[in-house]
Amino acid sequence: MYFLISTSNSFLIWHDSDPHGYRVHSGYGTYYGISYTSDRILVAARRFSLTGSDQELDESRGSILMFDYRLRFVQELTSPFPMRDIHQILCVGDRLFVTMTFDDSVAIYDGSEWRHWRPLTAVPRGARREGGRHFNSLLYSSDLLYLLAHNFGPSEVFIFDAQSLELQRSLPLGNHAHNLWFRDSELLACSSYDHGIVCQSGGVAHTGNYPRGVVATASGQYIGISMFVEDRARRGYPDCFIAQFASNWRPKGCFCVRGEGPLGDLRCLGTADAAHPQLVGPDPDLSDLTQSSARIPIEQCRLPIISL
């Protein structure tokens, strides 16, 4: 299975049978959200280093990089307003949704025009407690748009009509949470601060460390694991991991991504994924990439289960 991986330094592609992945893009600061259409792969580039200052973040302008399925760069999308501290992105039909945690808002691009959507009443940044709602994750299912507010504490999911964007309801889920997906009828998330996976009825699995980035297939789950470092100046280059779990959450394996820093997002191609259920992306053609791109070691290992 092919995986698309974003880290604090690069955008990568990897087949899980290989001992290395390929660097698709780097040099644009931290990479995070990944989504795709039937003919394009999109990745968010913050154009801001993970180790940068708050003032640099305030002045940053992220963008969306577009690639074809040969992983050739096609286009860079920029909005007329700053897209600061981008987290997850999501393609739904002809619309692209981009979470912007710095401003507690979402950018929407319809192919010709950008819209700056504030899902809830904005709180002035200076008055926010620990950075505000920090909208960071999106899920589309049954014509509903699920938007996760990390909240720097107990997290919430806000559920909107995907067409009108009118709020339908909300529910609590996780702590410093990331990612959303359904298993049967239960909504799950990474409860990152609690080092595990949760659903509405309670804990599901303990991963240790800082889980963020999910691929959920019929045969099992792949969870991105970062060695979170509080000191921003030291965050940039630790190893990160992709932990594999069976459908019953029994650990099956782990892969180490060497020296790439924290993992932002994880997607797969060619296989149905409950964390990106609206489309199964086709397998890519890497014939060009393998001739020109740097190889990044991605090796089988044991997951260091550390509750930070």
C-alpha positions in Angstrom: 0.0 0.0 0.0 1.2 3.5 -0.8 1.3 6.1 1.9 1.6 9.9 1.6 3.4 11.3 4.6 3.8 14.9 5.7 6.4 15.9 8.3 8.0 19.0 9.8 10.5 18.9 6.9 9.2 17.1 3.9 6.3 15.6 1.9 7.1 11.9 1.3 5.6 8.9 -0.5 6.3 5.3 0.6 5.2 1.8 -0.2 5.0 -0.3 2.9 7.0 -3.2 1.3 10.1 -0.9 0.8 12.8 0.0 3.3 12.7 3.6 2.2 10.4 6.3 1.0 11.0 9.1 -1.5 11.0 12.8 -0.8 8.5 14.5 -3.1 9.0 18.1 -1.8 10.9 20.0 0.8 12.1 23.5 1.6 8.7 25.1 2.3 8.8 24.8 6.1 6.4 22.3 7.8 4.2 20.2 5.7 0.8 19.0 7.1 -2.6 18.3 5.6 -2.9 15.9 2.6 -5.9 15.2 0.4 -6.5 14.2 -3.2 -9.0 14.2 -6.1 -9.2 11.6 -8.9 -6.3 13.3 -10.7 -4.4 15.5 -8.2 -2.7 15.1 -4.9 -2.7 18.2 -2.6 -0.5 18.9 0.4 -0.4 21.9 2.7 2.9 23.8 3.1 3.0 26.2 6.0 6.1 28.1 4.6 7.0 28.4 8.3 9.5 26.3 10.2 8.4 24.3 13.2 11.1 26.0 15.1 10.1 29.5 14.1 9.0 32.3 16.4 5.4 33.4 17.2 6.1 36.6 15.3 7.2 34.6 12.2 4.0 32.5 12.4 2.0 35.7 12.6 3.6 36.9 9.4 3.5 33.6 7.6 1.4 32.7 4.5 0.9 29.0 3.9 -0.1 27.5 0.5 -1.4 24.3 -1.1 0.9 22.4 -3.4 -0.7 20.3 -6.1 0.9 17.2 -7.7 -0.2 14.7 -10.4 -0.1 11.0 -9.7 3.4 10.8 -11.0 4.2 13.1 -8.1 5.2 15.9 -10.5 4.6 19.4 -9.2 1.6 21.0 -11.0 0.6 24.2 -9.3 0.7 26.2 -6.0 -2.5 27.6 -4.6 -2.4 30.7 -2.6 -5.3 32.6 -1.0 -5.9 36.4 -0.9 -5.8 36.2 2.9 -3.0 34.6 5.1 -3.4 30.9 5.7 -1.5 30.6 8.9 -0.6 27.4 10.8 -2.5 25.1 8.3 -3.3 21.7 9.7 -5.6 19.2 7.9 -7.0 19.9 4.4 -9.9 18.0 2.7 -11.2 17.8 -0.9 -14.9 17.3 -1.0 -16.4 17.4 -4.5 -15.2 20.6 -6.2 -14.3 22.3 -2.9 -11.1 22.3 -0.9 -11.3 22.9 2.9 -8.2 24.2 4.7 -8.0 24.4 8.5 -6.1 27.5 9.8 -5.5 27.1 13.5 -3.9 30.4 14.0 -7.2 32.2 13.1 -9.7 29.6 14.3 -11.1 29.4 10.8 -11.2 27.5 7.6 -10.4 28.5 4.0 -12.6 27.2 1.3 -11.5 27.1 -2.4 -14.0 26.2 -5.1 -11.6 26.2 -8.0 -12.0 29.8 -8.8 -12.6 31.8 -5.6 -11.5 31.6 -2.0 -13.8 32.1 1.0 -12.7 32.7 4.6 -15.1 30.7 6.8 -15.4 31.2 10.6 -17.4 28.2 11.8 -18.1 29.8 15.2 -17.9 33.3 16.5 -14.3 34.4 16.5 -12.4 35.3 19.7 -9.7 38.0 19.4 -6.4 36.2 19.4 -5.2 38.2 22.4 -8.2 37.1 24.4 -7.9 33.4 23.6 -7.0 30.9 26.2 -3.9 29.0 25.0 -4.5 29.7 21.3 -8.3 29.3 21.0 -10.3 26.4 19.5 -7.4 25.3 17.2 -9.6 23.7 14.5 -7.2 21.0 13.1 -9.1 18.1 11.5 -11.8 17.4 9.0 -14.0 14.5 8.0 -16.7 14.3 5.4 -19.4 11.6 5.7 -23.0 11.3 4.6 -23.2 15.0 3.5 -21.9 16.1 6.9 -18.7 18.0 7.6 -17.1 17.1 10.9 -14.7 19.7 12.2 -12.5 19.0 15.3 -11.6 21.7 17.8 -8.4 20.6 19.7 -9.1 23.3 22.3 -5.7 22.8 24.1 -7.6 20.5 26.4 -10.9 18.6 26.2 -11.7 18.6 22.5 -15.0 19.0 20.6 -16.4 17.9 17.3 -18.7 20.4 15.5 -20.9 18.9 12.8 -22.1 21.0 9.9 -24.3 20.4 6.9 -21.7 20.0 4.2 -23.6 22.2 1.6 -25.0 25.0 3.7 -22.3 24.9 6.4 -25.0 25.4 9.0 -24.1 23.9 12.4 -26.1 20.8 13.3 -24.7 19.7 16.6 -21.5 19.1 18.6 -20.0 16.5 20.9 -17.0 16.1 23.1 -14.2 13.8 22.0 -10.7 13.3 23.2 -8.0 15.6 24.7 -5.8 17.8 22.6 -7.3 15.6 19.8 -6.4 15.1 16.1 -8.0 13.2 13.2 -11.5 11.9 12.8 -12.8 8.6 11.3 -15.7 6.2 11.7 -15.5 2.6 12.6 -19.0 1.1 12.1 -21.1 3.9 13.6 -18.6 5.1 16.2 -16.6 8.2 15.7 -12.9 7.9 16.7 -10.1 10.4 17.2 -6.5 10.5 18.4 -6.5 11.7 21.9 -3.0 13.0 21.5 -2.4 14.3 25.0 -3.6 11.0 26.5 -1.3 9.0 24.1 -4.1 6.9 22.6 -7.2 6.4 20.5 -10.7 7.2 21.8 -14.3 6.9 20.7 -17.4 8.5 22.2 -17.8 5.7 24.7 -14.2 5.8 26.0 -10.7 4.6 25.3 -9.9 2.2 22.4 -6.1 1.8 22.3 -3.0 3.0 23.9 -0.2 4.1 21.5 2.1 6.0 23.8 3.9 9.2 22.7 1.9 11.6 20.5 -0.5 10.0 18.0 -1.5 12.1 15.0 -2.2 11.1 11.4 -4.4 8.1 10.6 -5.1 5.6 7.9 -8.0 3.3 8.8 -8.5 0.4 6.3 -10.7 -2.8 6.6 -7.7 -4.8 7.6 -6.3 -2.5 10.2 -5.1 0.9 11.3 -1.9 2.9 10.7 -1.3 5.6 13.2 1.4 8.3 13.0 3.4 8.6 16.2 5.6 11.6 17.0 8.2 12.1 19.7 6.8 15.4 20.9 9.3 17.8 22.2 8.1 20.8 24.2 11.1 22.9 23.4 10.3 24.4 20.0 13.9 24.9 19.1 14.6 21.1 19.5 11.4 19.8 17.7 12.6 19.8 14.1 14.4 16.5 13.5 13.6 13.6 15.8 12.4 10.3 14.2 8.7 9.7 13.8 6.9 6.4 13.5 4.0 4.7 11.7 2.4 2.1 14.0 0.3 -0.7 12.5 -2.6 -2.2 14.4 -4.9 -5.1 13.5 -8.6 -4.4 13.2 -8.9 -5.4 16.9 -6.2 -2.9 17.8 -3.6 -5.6 18.5 -0.2 -4.1 17.6 1.2 -5.7 14.3 4.3 -3.7 13.6 6.0 -0.3 13.5 8.1 1.7 11.0 10.6 4.4 11.8 10.9 7.5 9.6 14.4 8.7 10.2 15.2 12.3 11.0 12.1 13.9 9.5 10.7 15.4 12.7 7.0 15.2 13.9 4.5 13.5 11.5 1.7 15.8 10.5 -0.7 13.8 8.4 -0.9 10.3 6.8 -3.0 9.2 3.8 -3.0 6.1 1.6 -3.6 5.5 -2.1 -5.3 2.6 -3.8 -7.1 1.4 -0.6 -10.4 2.5 1.0 -9.6 4.6 4.0 -12.2 5.6 6.7 -10.3 8.7 7.5 -10.7 9.9 3.8 -13.8 8.0 2.8 -15.1 10.1 -0.1 -12.5 8.9 -2.6 -10.0 6.0 -3.1 -7.0 7.5 -4.8 -5.4 5.5 -7.6 -2.0 4.0 -7.3 0.8 6.4 -8.2 3.4 6.1 -10.9 6.8 6.6 -9.3 9.0 5.9 -12.4 10.1 9.6 -12.5 10.5 10.1 -8.8 12.7 7.1 -8.1 15.2 8.4 -10.6 15.5 11.9 -9.1 14.4 12.1 -5.5 16.2 11.5 -2.2 15.5 8.2 -0.5 14.4 8.5 3.2 14.9 5.4 5.4 11.7 3.9 6.7 12.6 0.8 8.6 10.8 -1.7 10.6 11.4 -1.2 14.4 9.9 -1.5 17.8 7.6 1.4 18.8 9.0 3.2 21.9 5.9 3.4 24.0 6.5 6.4 26.2 3.8 8.4 27.9 5.2 12.0 27.7 
